[in-house]
């Protein structure tokens, strides 16, 4: 995925922002990512994509 790709359309959060938050805060769950970035906190339709990103990022 491209760092600039919008993952959360409701909050306009990019792939890169999610990856950066995971790495800098050592996030381990979709809920933690939502708390840190607001991604996935409105309609929730991107939570599966966030979970996939979480699986691919090495903290």
C-alpha positions in Angstrom: 0.0 0.0 0.0 1.0 3.6 -0.7 1.7 5.7 2.4 -0.7 8.4 1.0 -3.6 6.0 0.4 -6.6 6.9 2.5 -7.6 4.0 4.7 -10.2 5.7 6.9 -12.4 7.8 4.6 -14.5 9.3 7.5 -11.5 10.8 9.2 -9.2 11.0 6.2 -6.4 8.9 7.8 -3.7 7.6 5.5 -1.9 4.3 5.5 1.3 6.1 6.5 -0.3 7.8 9.5 -1.5 4.5 10.8 1.9 2.8 10.3 3.6 5.7 12.0 1.2 5.6 15.0 1.7 1.8 15.3 5.5 2.1 15.4 5.8 5.2 17.6 3.3 4.1 20.2 3.8 0.3 19.9 0.1 -0.2 19.2 -1.2 -3.7 19.2 -5.0 -3.5 18.5 -7.4 -1.8 16.2 -9.0 0.0 19.2 -5.6 1.4 20.2 -5.1 2.6 16.7 -8.5 4.3 16.8 -7.7 5.9 20.1 -4.4 7.2 18.7 -5.5 8.3 15.2 -9.3 8.2 15.2 -9.1 5.8 12.3 -12.0 3.4 12.3 -14.0 5.2 15.0 -16.9 6.6 12.9 -18.5 4.0 10.6 -16.0 1.2 11.3 -15.9 0.0 7.7 -12.1 0.4 7.5 -11.4 -1.7 10.7 -10.6 -4.8 8.6 -8.0 -2.8 6.6 -6.5 -1.4 9.8 -6.2 -5.0 11.2 -4.4 -6.0 8.0 -2.0 -3.1 8.4 -1.4 -4.0 12.0 -0.4 -7.6 11.0 2.2 -6.3 8.5 4.0 -3.7 10.7 6.9 -4.9 12.8 7.0 -3.0 16.0 
